[in-house]
Amino acid sequence: MRVKPRYFGGLGAGQGRDAVPLSHMGYDVTAVDISQVGLEQIAEIDDSIKTINADVYTFDIGSYDVVLLDSMLHFYSRDLVKETNWVKQILENMKKRCCVCELPNEIQTSRESADGYSYGV
């Protein structure tokens, strides 16, 4: 039996690049972000999206079918432990049959970025 996911939790939702289209496709979407400004922009576009102003690193993701992380993991060496622990926390606390989707940001091919941070890839 195939089950269609219904509840999407977008962590680090920003201005709704993912939340808005998912909502328009008929999904129940919750957008979580530390920036109230971005959440207000989402609400102006689509008031059916639930917005939560919170720190994604401490947000309880237990009720979602899909947890979406769009450009949330950067793998800078200075953030590697924090990001790895956060992913472990998500995996330990997600509900049964939940899916975690990580959409990577563009990663440079060199091990040093233009701003001098080393990537852990």
Biopython code that builds the backbone (N, CA, C, O; Angstrom):
import numpy as np
from Bio.PDB.StructureBuilder import StructureBuilder

atoms = [
    (1, "MET", "N", (0.836, -1.181, 0.000)),
    (1, "MET", "CA", (0.000, 0.000, 0.000)),
    (1, "MET", "C", (0.883, 1.248, 0.000)),
    (1, "MET", "O", (1.762, 1.390, 0.850)),
    (2, "ARG", "N", (0.656, 2.120, -0.923)),
    (2, "ARG", "CA", (1.410, 3.366, -1.018)),
    (2, "ARG", "C", (0.730, 4.442, -0.196)),
    (2, "ARG", "O", (-0.486, 4.620, -0.275)),
    (3, "VAL", "N", (1.511, 5.156, 0.592)),
    (3, "VAL", "CA", (0.974, 6.233, 1.408)),
    (3, "VAL", "C", (1.585, 7.545, 0.944)),
    (3, "VAL", "O", (2.807, 7.678, 0.871)),
    (4, "LYS", "N", (0.738, 8.504, 0.636)),
    (4, "LYS", "CA", (1.210, 9.817, 0.210)),
    (4, "LYS", "C", (1.499, 10.658, 1.437)),
    (4, "LYS", "O", (0.645, 10.779, 2.315)),
    (5, "PRO", "N", (2.696, 11.247, 1.516)),
    (5, "PRO", "CA", (2.983, 12.121, 2.662)),
    (5, "PRO", "C", (2.041, 13.324, 2.648)),
    (5, "PRO", "O", (1.695, 13.854, 1.592)),
    (6, "ARG", "N", (1.642, 13.736, 3.837)),
    (6, "ARG", "CA", (0.711, 14.859, 3.920)),
    (6, "ARG", "C", (1.307, 16.061, 4.642)),
    (6, "ARG", "O", (1.080, 17.202, 4.239)),
    (7, "TYR", "N", (2.062, 15.815, 5.696)),
    (7, "TYR", "CA", (2.552, 16.896, 6.546)),
    (7, "TYR", "C", (4.037, 17.141, 6.315)),
    (7, "TYR", "O", (4.868, 16.276, 6.591)),
    (8, "PHE", "N", (4.361, 18.316, 5.812)),
    (8, "PHE", "CA", (5.748, 18.697, 5.563)),
    (8, "PHE", "C", (6.193, 19.699, 6.607)),
    (8, "PHE", "O", (5.486, 20.664, 6.898)),
    (9, "GLY", "N", (7.375, 19.467, 7.173)),
    (9, "GLY", "CA", (8.000, 20.422, 8.066)),
    (9, "GLY", "C", (9.252, 20.945, 7.409)),
    (9, "GLY", "O", (10.206, 20.196, 7.197)),
    (10, "GLY", "N", (9.261, 22.204, 7.090)),
    (10, "GLY", "CA", (10.425, 22.818, 6.448)),
    (10, "GLY", "C", (11.261, 23.541, 7.479)),
    (10, "GLY", "O", (10.852, 24.584, 7.989)),
    (11, "LEU", "N", (12.424, 23.002, 7.793)),
    (11, "LEU", "CA", (13.303, 23.618, 8.784)),
    (11, "LEU", "C", (14.252, 24.579, 8.078)),
    (11, "LEU", "O", (14.920, 24.207, 7.114)),
    (12, "GLY", "N", (14.305, 25.798, 8.559)),
    (12, "GLY", "CA", (15.089, 26.831, 7.885)),
    (12, "GLY", "C", (14.368, 27.260, 6.622)),
    (12, "GLY", "O", (14.972, 27.335, 5.551)),
    (13, "ALA", "N", (13.071, 27.543, 6.744)),
    (13, "ALA", "CA", (12.204, 27.784, 5.587)),
    (13, "ALA", "C", (12.497, 29.071, 4.839)),
    (13, "ALA", "O", (12.088, 29.222, 3.688)),
    (14, "GLY", "N", (13.192, 29.996, 5.468)),
    (14, "GLY", "CA", (13.523, 31.249, 4.794)),
    (14, "GLY", "C", (12.283, 32.000, 4.361)),
    (14, "GLY", "O", (11.406, 32.287, 5.176)),
    (15, "GLN", "N", (12.208, 32.320, 3.072)),
    (15, "GLN", "CA", (11.086, 33.073, 2.518)),
    (15, "GLN", "C", (10.071, 32.173, 1.830)),
    (15, "GLN", "O", (9.159, 32.664, 1.165)),
    (16, "GLY", "N", (10.222, 30.848, 1.983)),
    (16, "GLY", "CA", (9.211, 29.932, 1.469)),
    (16, "GLY", "C", (9.468, 29.333, 0.111)),
    (16, "GLY", "O", (8.531, 28.903, -0.561)),
    (17, "ARG", "N", (10.713, 29.295, -0.309)),
    (17, "ARG", "CA", (11.049, 28.746, -1.628)),
    (17, "ARG", "C", (10.490, 27.337, -1.824)),
    (17, "ARG", "O", (10.093, 26.980, -2.933)),
    (18, "ASP", "N", (10.457, 26.545, -0.770)),
    (18, "ASP", "CA", (9.908, 25.189, -0.853)),
    (18, "ASP", "C", (8.497, 25.120, -0.268)),
    (18, "ASP", "O", (7.637, 24.413, -0.795)),
    (19, "ALA", "N", (8.265, 25.843, 0.805)),
    (19, "ALA", "CA", (6.980, 25.765, 1.509)),
    (19, "ALA", "C", (5.811, 26.181, 0.626)),
    (19, "ALA", "O", (4.774, 25.518, 0.619)),
    (20, "VAL", "N", (5.967, 27.263, -0.113)),
    (20, "VAL", "CA", (4.864, 27.775, -0.932)),
    (20, "VAL", "C", (4.469, 26.796, -2.034)),
    (20, "VAL", "O", (3.285, 26.480, -2.152)),
    (21, "PRO", "N", (5.406, 26.300, -2.847)),
    (21, "PRO", "CA", (4.992, 25.337, -3.885)),
    (21, "PRO", "C", (4.387, 24.059, -3.304)),
    (21, "PRO", "O", (3.428, 23.520, -3.857)),
    (22, "LEU", "N", (4.944, 23.568, -2.186)),
    (22, "LEU", "CA", (4.375, 22.365, -1.570)),
    (22, "LEU", "C", (2.947, 22.618, -1.106)),
    (22, "LEU", "O", (2.080, 21.759, -1.265)),
    (23, "SER", "N", (2.703, 23.779, -0.540)),
    (23, "SER", "CA", (1.357, 24.136, -0.117)),
    (23, "SER", "C", (0.416, 24.215, -1.314)),
    (23, "SER", "O", (-0.718, 23.739, -1.249)),
    (24, "HIS", "N", (0.883, 24.812, -2.397)),
    (24, "HIS", "CA", (0.056, 24.932, -3.599)),
    (24, "HIS", "C", (-0.242, 23.575, -4.232)),
    (24, "HIS", "O", (-1.213, 23.433, -4.975)),
    (25, "MET", "N", (0.596, 22.576, -3.937)),
    (25, "MET", "CA", (0.343, 21.208, -4.410)),
    (25, "MET", "C", (-0.619, 20.455, -3.494)),
    (25, "MET", "O", (-0.955, 19.301, -3.761)),
    (26, "GLY", "N", (-1.062, 21.102, -2.419)),
    (26, "GLY", "CA", (-2.064, 20.497, -1.564)),
    (26, "GLY", "C", (-1.549, 19.887, -0.276)),
    (26, "GLY", "O", (-2.320, 19.270, 0.460)),
    (27, "TYR", "N", (-0.263, 20.040, 0.018)),
    (27, "TYR", "CA", (0.291, 19.498, 1.252)),
    (27, "TYR", "C", (0.071, 20.458, 2.415)),
    (27, "TYR", "O", (-0.007, 21.672, 2.226)),
    (28, "ASP", "N", (-0.027, 19.907, 3.607)),
    (28, "ASP", "CA", (-0.059, 20.704, 4.829)),
    (28, "ASP", "C", (1.388, 21.002, 5.192)),
    (28, "ASP", "O", (2.171, 20.086, 5.443)),
    (29, "VAL", "N", (1.744, 22.282, 5.221)),
    (29, "VAL", "CA", (3.138, 22.676, 5.390)),
    (29, "VAL", "C", (3.296, 23.544, 6.634)),
    (29, "VAL", "O", (2.508, 24.454, 6.892)),
    (30, "THR", "N", (4.333, 23.233, 7.388)),
    (30, "THR", "CA", (4.756, 24.089, 8.490)),
    (30, "THR", "C", (6.141, 24.610, 8.148)),
    (30, "THR", "O", (7.058, 23.835, 7.873)),
    (31, "ALA", "N", (6.284, 25.921, 8.167)),
    (31, "ALA", "CA", (7.576, 26.560, 7.872)),
    (31, "ALA", "C", (8.183, 27.027, 9.188)),
    (31, "ALA", "O", (7.570, 27.800, 9.924)),
    (32, "VAL", "N", (9.391, 26.553, 9.480)),
    (32, "VAL", "CA", (10.081, 26.894, 10.719)),
    (32, "VAL", "C", (11.337, 27.671, 10.368)),
    (32, "VAL", "O", (12.135, 27.240, 9.536)),
    (33, "ASP", "N", (11.505, 28.820, 11.008)),
    (33, "ASP", "CA", (12.707, 29.614, 10.754)),
    (33, "ASP", "C", (12.943, 30.543, 11.938)),
    (33, "ASP", "O", (12.012, 30.896, 12.662)),
    (34, "ILE", "N", (14.187, 30.929, 12.123)),
    (34, "ILE", "CA", (14.552, 31.867, 13.189)),
    (34, "ILE", "C", (14.196, 33.299, 12.784)),
    (34, "ILE", "O", (14.073, 34.173, 13.642)),
    (35, "SER", "N", (14.030, 33.543, 11.480)),
    (35, "SER", "CA", (13.743, 34.885, 10.977)),
    (35, "SER", "C", (12.240, 35.124, 10.876)),
    (35, "SER", "O", (11.559, 34.509, 10.056)),
    (36, "GLN", "N", (11.737, 36.008, 11.703)),
    (36, "GLN", "CA", (10.324, 36.366, 11.643)),
    (36, "GLN", "C", (9.997, 37.067, 10.326)),
    (36, "GLN", "O", (8.883, 36.939, 9.818)),
    (37, "VAL", "N", (10.951, 37.800, 9.774)),
    (37, "VAL", "CA", (10.730, 38.524, 8.516)),
    (37, "VAL", "C", (10.398, 37.547, 7.387)),
    (37, "VAL", "O", (9.437, 37.759, 6.647)),
    (38, "GLY", "N", (11.185, 36.484, 7.252)),
    (38, "GLY", "CA", (10.924, 35.489, 6.219)),
    (38, "GLY", "C", (9.577, 34.816, 6.406)),
    (38, "GLY", "O", (8.853, 34.583, 5.439)),
    (39, "LEU", "N", (9.242, 34.504, 7.649)),
    (39, "LEU", "CA", (7.954, 33.860, 7.935)),
    (39, "LEU", "C", (6.788, 34.784, 7.600)),
    (39, "LEU", "O", (5.753, 34.321, 7.121)),
    (40, "GLU", "N", (6.942, 36.065, 7.844)),
    (40, "GLU", "CA", (5.888, 37.027, 7.493)),
    (40, "GLU", "C", (5.710, 37.091, 5.978)),
    (40, "GLU", "O", (4.590, 37.235, 5.488)),
    (41, "GLN", "N", (6.810, 36.983, 5.239)),
    (41, "GLN", "CA", (6.724, 36.976, 3.778)),
    (41, "GLN", "C", (5.992, 35.725, 3.287)),
    (41, "GLN", "O", (5.208, 35.792, 2.340)),
    (42, "ILE", "N", (6.249, 34.594, 3.931)),
    (42, "ILE", "CA", (5.535, 33.367, 3.580)),
    (42, "ILE", "C", (4.043, 33.544, 3.824)),
    (42, "ILE", "O", (3.226, 33.200, 2.970)),
    (43, "ALA", "N", (3.686, 34.080, 4.985)),
    (43, "ALA", "CA", (2.277, 34.263, 5.345)),
    (43, "ALA", "C", (1.561, 35.201, 4.380)),
    (43, "ALA", "O", (0.375, 35.018, 4.108)),
    (44, "GLU", "N", (2.268, 36.206, 3.858)),
    (44, "GLU", "CA", (1.668, 37.127, 2.881)),
    (44, "GLU", "C", (1.351, 36.412, 1.575)),
    (44, "GLU", "O", (0.365, 36.735, 0.913)),
    (45, "ILE", "N", (2.176, 35.448, 1.203)),
    (45, "ILE", "CA", (1.985, 34.710, -0.045)),
    (45, "ILE", "C", (0.914, 33.634, 0.104)),
    (45, "ILE", "O", (0.066, 33.465, -0.772)),
    (46, "ASP", "N", (0.960, 32.913, 1.216)),
    (46, "ASP", "CA", (0.051, 31.772, 1.417)),
    (46, "ASP", "C", (-0.265, 31.641, 2.894)),
    (46, "ASP", "O", (0.550, 31.143, 3.671)),
    (47, "ASP", "N", (-1.448, 32.087, 3.280)),
    (47, "ASP", "CA", (-1.807, 32.065, 4.698)),
    (47, "ASP", "C", (-2.223, 30.688, 5.207)),
    (47, "ASP", "O", (-2.537, 30.535, 6.387)),
    (48, "SER", "N", (-2.228, 29.683, 4.327)),
    (48, "SER", "CA", (-2.529, 28.324, 4.798)),
    (48, "SER", "C", (-1.294, 27.633, 5.377)),
    (48, "SER", "O", (-1.416, 26.594, 6.025)),
    (49, "ILE", "N", (-0.116, 28.197, 5.151)),
    (49, "ILE", "CA", (1.125, 27.628, 5.687)),
    (49, "ILE", "C", (1.265, 28.055, 7.139)),
    (49, "ILE", "O", (1.231, 29.243, 7.460)),
    (50, "LYS", "N", (1.422, 27.077, 8.001)),
    (50, "LYS", "CA", (1.660, 27.374, 9.420)),
    (50, "LYS", "C", (3.110, 27.819, 9.554)),
    (50, "LYS", "O", (4.020, 27.134, 9.088)),
    (51, "THR", "N", (3.320, 28.957, 10.184)),
    (51, "THR", "CA", (4.681, 29.455, 10.378)),
    (51, "THR", "C", (5.022, 29.443, 11.862)),
    (51, "THR", "O", (4.214, 29.819, 12.711)),
    (52, "ILE", "N", (6.241, 28.999, 12.149)),
    (52, "ILE", "CA", (6.716, 28.931, 13.524)),
    (52, "ILE", "C", (8.085, 29.595, 13.604)),
    (52, "ILE", "O", (9.030, 29.188, 12.928)),
    (53, "ASN", "N", (8.171, 30.613, 14.433)),
    (53, "ASN", "CA", (9.435, 31.316, 14.664)),
    (53, "ASN", "C", (10.182, 30.568, 15.762)),
    (53, "ASN", "O", (9.835, 30.666, 16.939)),
    (54, "ALA", "N", (11.217, 29.815, 15.364)),
    (54, "ALA", "CA", (11.936, 28.981, 16.330)),
    (54, "ALA", "C", (13.328, 28.662, 15.816)),
    (54, "ALA", "O", (13.627, 28.808, 14.631)),
    (55, "ASP", "N", (14.162, 28.229, 16.730)),
    (55, "ASP", "CA", (15.507, 27.756, 16.401)),
    (55, "ASP", "C", (15.375, 26.326, 15.880)),
    (55, "ASP", "O", (14.930, 25.440, 16.609)),
    (56, "VAL", "N", (15.757, 26.100, 14.633)),
    (56, "VAL", "CA", (15.594, 24.772, 14.040)),
    (56, "VAL", "C", (16.397, 23.698, 14.771)),
    (56, "VAL", "O", (16.058, 22.516, 14.711)),
    (57, "TYR", "N", (17.457, 24.109, 15.458)),
    (57, "TYR", "CA", (18.293, 23.129, 16.152)),
    (57, "TYR", "C", (17.629, 22.563, 17.403)),
    (57, "TYR", "O", (18.083, 21.549, 17.933)),
    (58, "THR", "N", (16.575, 23.193, 17.877)),
    (58, "THR", "CA", (15.884, 22.700, 19.070)),
    (58, "THR", "C", (14.415, 22.394, 18.795)),
    (58, "THR", "O", (13.688, 22.020, 19.716)),
    (59, "PHE", "N", (13.966, 22.542, 17.562)),
    (59, "PHE", "CA", (12.562, 22.339, 17.213)),
    (59, "PHE", "C", (12.212, 20.852, 17.184)),
    (59, "PHE", "O", (12.970, 20.049, 16.640)),
    (60, "ASP", "N", (11.072, 20.481, 17.765)),
    (60, "ASP", "CA", (10.606, 19.089, 17.795)),
    (60, "ASP", "C", (9.943, 18.740, 16.466)),
    (60, "ASP", "O", (8.909, 19.316, 16.126)),
    (61, "ILE", "N", (10.512, 17.818, 15.719)),
    (61, "ILE", "CA", (10.001, 17.468, 14.395)),
    (61, "ILE", "C", (9.139, 16.215, 14.406)),
    (61, "ILE", "O", (8.888, 15.637, 13.349)),
    (62, "GLY", "N", (8.687, 15.790, 15.553)),
    (62, "GLY", "CA", (8.015, 14.505, 15.698)),
    (62, "GLY", "C", (6.743, 14.247, 14.921)),
    (62, "GLY", "O", (6.375, 13.083, 14.765)),
    (63, "SER", "N", (6.045, 15.259, 14.423)),
    (63, "SER", "CA", (4.728, 15.008, 13.827)),
    (63, "SER", "C", (4.685, 15.076, 12.298)),
    (63, "SER", "O", (3.600, 15.010, 11.721)),
    (64, "TYR", "N", (5.806, 15.205, 11.643)),
    (64, "TYR", "CA", (5.798, 15.400, 10.194)),
    (64, "TYR", "C", (6.067, 14.114, 9.433)),
    (64, "TYR", "O", (6.786, 13.235, 9.908)),
    (65, "ASP", "N", (5.475, 14.013, 8.236)),
    (65, "ASP", "CA", (5.746, 12.883, 7.342)),
    (65, "ASP", "C", (7.068, 13.094, 6.615)),
    (65, "ASP", "O", (7.802, 12.145, 6.341)),
    (66, "VAL", "N", (7.356, 14.349, 6.308)),
    (66, "VAL", "CA", (8.593, 14.704, 5.612)),
    (66, "VAL", "C", (9.213, 15.896, 6.331)),
    (66, "VAL", "O", (8.536, 16.883, 6.618)),
    (67, "VAL", "N", (10.498, 15.792, 6.617)),
    (67, "VAL", "CA", (11.257, 16.912, 7.178)),
    (67, "VAL", "C", (12.193, 17.383, 6.075)),
    (67, "VAL", "O", (13.039, 16.629, 5.593)),
    (68, "LEU", "N", (12.028, 18.638, 5.685)),
    (68, "LEU", "CA", (12.796, 19.185, 4.577)),
    (68, "LEU", "C", (13.882, 20.123, 5.085)),
    (68, "LEU", "O", (13.612, 21.075, 5.817)),
    (69, "LEU", "N", (15.109, 19.836, 4.684)),
    (69, "LEU", "CA", (16.268, 20.669, 5.015)),
    (69, "LEU", "C", (16.835, 21.180, 3.693)),
    (69, "LEU", "O", (17.599, 20.479, 3.029)),
    (70, "ASP", "N", (16.466, 22.382, 3.316)),
    (70, "ASP", "CA", (16.942, 22.931, 2.050)),
    (70, "ASP", "C", (18.101, 23.874, 2.333)),
    (70, "ASP", "O", (17.915, 24.938, 2.923)),
    (71, "SER", "N", (19.271, 23.489, 1.919)),
    (71, "SER", "CA", (20.497, 24.281, 2.093)),
    (71, "SER", "C", (20.795, 24.558, 3.561)),
    (71, "SER", "O", (21.347, 25.606, 3.896)),
    (72, "MET", "N", (20.437, 23.638, 4.427)),
    (72, "MET", "CA", (20.672, 23.811, 5.862)),
    (72, "MET", "C", (22.012, 23.234, 6.303)),
    (72, "MET", "O", (22.572, 23.676, 7.306)),
    (73, "LEU", "N", (22.525, 22.267, 5.577)),
    (73, "LEU", "CA", (23.791, 21.635, 5.953)),
    (73, "LEU", "C", (24.890, 22.159, 5.035)),
    (73, "LEU", "O", (24.838, 21.986, 3.818)),
    (74, "HIS", "N", (25.880, 22.799, 5.638)),
    (74, "HIS", "CA", (26.944, 23.420, 4.853)),
    (74, "HIS", "C", (28.263, 22.667, 4.943)),
    (74, "HIS", "O", (29.118, 22.797, 4.066)),
    (75, "PHE", "N", (28.427, 21.888, 5.992)),
    (75, "PHE", "CA", (29.614, 21.067, 6.191)),
    (75, "PHE", "C", (30.913, 21.849, 6.247)),
    (75, "PHE", "O", (31.969, 21.335, 5.877)),
    (76, "TYR", "N", (30.838, 23.095, 6.708)),
    (76, "TYR", "CA", (32.063, 23.806, 7.028)),
    (76, "TYR", "C", (32.703, 23.069, 8.203)),
    (76, "TYR", "O", (31.993, 22.557, 9.069)),
    (77, "SER", "N", (34.017, 23.010, 8.244)),
    (77, "SER", "CA", (34.672, 22.262, 9.319)),
    (77, "SER", "C", (34.275, 22.799, 10.694)),
    (77, "SER", "O", (34.180, 22.030, 11.650)),
    (78, "ARG", "N", (34.043, 24.099, 10.804)),
    (78, "ARG", "CA", (33.674, 24.683, 12.102)),
    (78, "ARG", "C", (32.265, 24.271, 12.549)),
    (78, "ARG", "O", (31.956, 24.344, 13.738)),
    (79, "ASP", "N", (31.405, 23.838, 11.613)),
    (79, "ASP", "CA", (30.017, 23.482, 11.930)),
    (79, "ASP", "C", (29.740, 21.986, 11.842)),
    (79, "ASP", "O", (28.618, 21.553, 12.105)),
    (80, "LEU", "N", (30.719, 21.207, 11.485)),
    (80, "LEU", "CA", (30.506, 19.792, 11.189)),
    (80, "LEU", "C", (29.930, 19.027, 12.375)),
    (80, "LEU", "O", (28.991, 18.251, 12.202)),
    (81, "VAL", "N", (30.464, 19.226, 13.565)),
    (81, "VAL", "CA", (29.973, 18.508, 14.747)),
    (81, "VAL", "C", (28.539, 18.928, 15.067)),
    (81, "VAL", "O", (27.688, 18.081, 15.339)),
    (82, "LYS", "N", (28.272, 20.235, 15.035)),
    (82, "LYS", "CA", (26.929, 20.740, 15.327)),
    (82, "LYS", "C", (25.910, 20.188, 14.331)),
    (82, "LYS", "O", (24.840, 19.729, 14.730)),
    (83, "GLU", "N", (26.233, 20.231, 13.049)),
    (83, "GLU", "CA", (25.305, 19.753, 12.027)),
    (83, "GLU", "C", (25.109, 18.242, 12.106)),
    (83, "GLU", "O", (23.992, 17.752, 11.943)),
    (84, "THR", "N", (26.185, 17.506, 12.354)),
    (84, "THR", "CA", (26.075, 16.052, 12.476)),
    (84, "THR", "C", (25.201, 15.679, 13.668)),
    (84, "THR", "O", (24.348, 14.799, 13.553)),
    (85, "ASN", "N", (25.397, 16.326, 14.795)),
    (85, "ASN", "CA", (24.567, 16.057, 15.977)),
    (85, "ASN", "C", (23.114, 16.425, 15.729)),
    (85, "ASN", "O", (22.213, 15.743, 16.218)),
    (86, "TRP", "N", (22.872, 17.494, 14.976)),
    (86, "TRP", "CA", (21.508, 17.906, 14.666)),
    (86, "TRP", "C", (20.808, 16.861, 13.802)),
    (86, "TRP", "O", (19.650, 16.527, 14.050)),
    (87, "VAL", "N", (21.496, 16.348, 12.797)),
    (87, "VAL", "CA", (20.911, 15.311, 11.946)),
    (87, "VAL", "C", (20.619, 14.057, 12.774)),
    (87, "VAL", "O", (19.571, 13.435, 12.602)),
    (88, "LYS", "N", (21.528, 13.684, 13.661)),
    (88, "LYS", "CA", (21.282, 12.534, 14.540)),
    (88, "LYS", "C", (20.048, 12.765, 15.396)),
    (88, "LYS", "O", (19.234, 11.858, 15.574)),
    (89, "GLN", "N", (19.904, 13.979, 15.928)),
    (89, "GLN", "CA", (18.742, 14.328, 16.756)),
    (89, "GLN", "C", (17.450, 14.211, 15.939)),
    (89, "GLN", "O", (16.454, 13.677, 16.428)),
    (90, "ILE", "N", (17.464, 14.699, 14.715)),
    (90, "ILE", "CA", (16.285, 14.592, 13.847)),
    (90, "ILE", "C", (15.934, 13.127, 13.614)),
    (90, "ILE", "O", (14.775, 12.734, 13.744)),
    (91, "LEU", "N", (16.929, 12.326, 13.272)),
    (91, "LEU", "CA", (16.678, 10.912, 12.987)),
    (91, "LEU", "C", (16.173, 10.159, 14.206)),
    (91, "LEU", "O", (15.348, 9.255, 14.072)),
    (92, "GLU", "N", (16.647, 10.508, 15.380)),
    (92, "GLU", "CA", (16.199, 9.845, 16.608)),
    (92, "GLU", "C", (14.791, 10.264, 17.008)),
    (92, "GLU", "O", (14.080, 9.481, 17.639)),
    (93, "ASN", "N", (14.370, 11.477, 16.660)),
    (93, "ASN", "CA", (13.090, 12.007, 17.125)),
    (93, "ASN", "C", (11.979, 12.001, 16.084)),
    (93, "ASN", "O", (10.837, 12.329, 16.404)),
    (94, "MET", "N", (12.288, 11.639, 14.859)),
    (94, "MET", "CA", (11.242, 11.659, 13.847)),
    (94, "MET", "C", (10.273, 10.500, 14.051)),
    (94, "MET", "O", (10.622, 9.468, 14.624)),
    (95, "LYS", "N", (9.052, 10.693, 13.569)),
    (95, "LYS", "CA", (8.046, 9.648, 13.743)),
    (95, "LYS", "C", (8.329, 8.491, 12.783)),
    (95, "LYS", "O", (9.078, 8.636, 11.817)),
    (96, "LYS", "N", (7.727, 7.362, 13.063)),
    (96, "LYS", "CA", (7.886, 6.186, 12.217)),
    (96, "LYS", "C", (7.386, 6.488, 10.811)),
    (96, "LYS", "O", (6.345, 7.124, 10.641)),
    (97, "ARG", "N", (8.111, 6.044, 9.828)),
    (97, "ARG", "CA", (7.821, 6.240, 8.409)),
    (97, "ARG", "C", (7.989, 7.683, 7.940)),
    (97, "ARG", "O", (7.441, 8.070, 6.908)),
    (98, "CYS", "N", (8.721, 8.453, 8.671)),
    (98, "CYS", "CA", (9.048, 9.826, 8.266)),
    (98, "CYS", "C", (10.222, 9.793, 7.297)),
    (98, "CYS", "O", (11.065, 8.898, 7.353)),
    (99, "CYS", "N", (10.264, 10.760, 6.428)),
    (99, "CYS", "CA", (11.357, 10.891, 5.472)),
    (99, "CYS", "C", (12.056, 12.222, 5.709)),
    (99, "CYS", "O", (11.398, 13.249, 5.877)),
    (100, "VAL", "N", (13.374, 12.212, 5.724)),
    (100, "VAL", "CA", (14.147, 13.446, 5.833)),
    (100, "VAL", "C", (14.781, 13.711, 4.479)),
    (100, "VAL", "O", (15.504, 12.871, 3.943)),
    (101, "CYS", "N", (14.502, 14.888, 3.930)),
    (101, "CYS", "CA", (15.055, 15.284, 2.628)),
    (101, "CYS", "C", (16.017, 16.436, 2.831)),
    (101, "CYS", "O", (15.651, 17.476, 3.378)),
    (102, "GLU", "N", (17.235, 16.247, 2.393)),
    (102, "GLU", "CA", (18.244, 17.299, 2.475)),
    (102, "GLU", "C", (18.559, 17.738, 1.065)),
    (102, "GLU", "O", (19.078, 16.964, 0.261)),
    (103, "LEU", "N", (18.242, 18.985, 0.770)),
    (103, "LEU", "CA", (18.547, 19.545, -0.537)),
    (103, "LEU", "C", (19.806, 20.383, -0.385)),
    (103, "LEU", "O", (19.775, 21.439, 0.248)),
    (104, "PRO", "N", (20.918, 19.924, -0.961)),
    (104, "PRO", "CA", (22.187, 20.628, -0.722)),
    (104, "PRO", "C", (22.252, 21.966, -1.439)),
    (104, "PRO", "O", (21.668, 22.170, -2.503)),
    (105, "ASN", "N", (22.993, 22.870, -0.802)),
    (105, "ASN", "CA", (23.300, 24.116, -1.496)),
    (105, "ASN", "C", (24.432, 23.822, -2.455)),
    (105, "ASN", "O", (24.991, 22.725, -2.432)),
    (106, "GLU", "N", (24.775, 24.764, -3.284)),
    (106, "GLU", "CA", (25.866, 24.544, -4.227)),
    (106, "GLU", "C", (27.182, 24.476, -3.470)),
    (106, "GLU", "O", (27.529, 25.389, -2.722)),
    (107, "ILE", "N", (27.902, 23.397, -3.670)),
    (107, "ILE", "CA", (29.175, 23.194, -2.998)),
    (107, "ILE", "C", (30.297, 23.389, -4.004)),
    (107, "ILE", "O", (30.288, 22.806, -5.088)),
    (108, "GLN", "N", (31.245, 24.203, -3.635)),
    (108, "GLN", "CA", (32.391, 24.407, -4.523)),
    (108, "GLN", "C", (33.206, 23.126, -4.577)),
    (108, "GLN", "O", (33.214, 22.339, -3.630)),
    (109, "THR", "N", (33.890, 22.927, -5.694)),
    (109, "THR", "CA", (34.654, 21.701, -5.862)),
    (109, "THR", "C", (35.959, 21.701, -5.081)),
    (109, "THR", "O", (36.492, 20.635, -4.773)),
    (110, "SER", "N", (36.477, 22.870, -4.759)),
    (110, "SER", "CA", (37.716, 22.903, -3.990)),
    (110, "SER", "C", (37.404, 22.686, -2.513)),
    (110, "SER", "O", (36.257, 22.841, -2.094)),
    (111, "ARG", "N", (38.410, 22.328, -1.722)),
    (111, "ARG", "CA", (38.202, 22.087, -0.308)),
    (111, "ARG", "C", (38.167, 23.385, 0.489)),
    (111, "ARG", "O", (37.744, 23.378, 1.645)),
    (112, "GLU", "N", (38.591, 24.476, -0.086)),
    (112, "GLU", "CA", (38.529, 25.790, 0.576)),
    (112, "GLU", "C", (37.534, 26.650, -0.170)),
    (112, "GLU", "O", (37.603, 26.762, -1.394)),
    (113, "SER", "N", (36.617, 27.253, 0.547)),
    (113, "SER", "CA", (35.666, 28.160, -0.081)),
    (113, "SER", "C", (36.306, 29.532, -0.249)),
    (113, "SER", "O", (37.402, 29.790, 0.250)),
    (114, "ALA", "N", (35.615, 30.390, -0.947)),
    (114, "ALA", "CA", (36.127, 31.739, -1.189)),
    (114, "ALA", "C", (36.297, 32.516, 0.116)),
    (114, "ALA", "O", (37.149, 33.400, 0.206)),
    (115, "ASP", "N", (35.484, 32.185, 1.133)),
    (115, "ASP", "CA", (35.591, 32.908, 2.401)),
    (115, "ASP", "C", (36.589, 32.265, 3.374)),
    (115, "ASP", "O", (36.699, 32.688, 4.525)),
    (116, "GLY", "N", (37.311, 31.247, 2.909)),
    (116, "GLY", "CA", (38.392, 30.685, 3.712)),
    (116, "GLY", "C", (38.005, 29.522, 4.614)),
    (116, "GLY", "O", (38.840, 29.032, 5.374)),
    (117, "TYR", "N", (36.755, 29.068, 4.545)),
    (117, "TYR", "CA", (36.347, 27.935, 5.381)),
    (117, "TYR", "C", (36.610, 26.634, 4.627)),
    (117, "TYR", "O", (36.451, 26.565, 3.408)),
    (118, "SER", "N", (37.007, 25.623, 5.358)),
    (118, "SER", "CA", (37.232, 24.314, 4.756)),
    (118, "SER", "C", (35.952, 23.515, 4.791)),
    (118, "SER", "O", (35.242, 23.495, 5.796)),
    (119, "TYR", "N", (35.663, 22.857, 3.686)),
    (119, "TYR", "CA", (34.517, 21.959, 3.637)),
    (119, "TYR", "C", (34.950, 20.591, 4.129)),
    (119, "TYR", "O", (36.073, 20.156, 3.874)),
    (120, "GLY", "N", (34.062, 19.921, 4.828)),
    (120, "GLY", "CA", (34.357, 18.584, 5.333)),
    (120, "GLY", "C", (33.902, 17.505, 4.386)),
    (120, "GLY", "O", (33.458, 16.444, 4.826)),
    (121, "VAL", "N", (34.002, 17.749, 3.093)),
    (121, "VAL", "CA", (33.553, 16.753, 2.101)),
    (121, "VAL", "C", (34.749, 16.129, 1.417)),
    (121, "VAL", "O", (34.586, 15.269, 0.552)),
]
sb = StructureBuilder()
sb.init_structure("model")
sb.init_model(0)
sb.init_chain("A")
sb.init_seg("    ")
for serial, (resi, resn, name, xyz) in enumerate(atoms, 1):
    if name == "N":
        sb.init_residue(resn, " ", resi, " ")
    sb.init_atom(name, np.array(xyz, "f"), 0.0, 1.0, " ", f" {name:<3s}", serial, name[0])
structure = sb.get_structure()
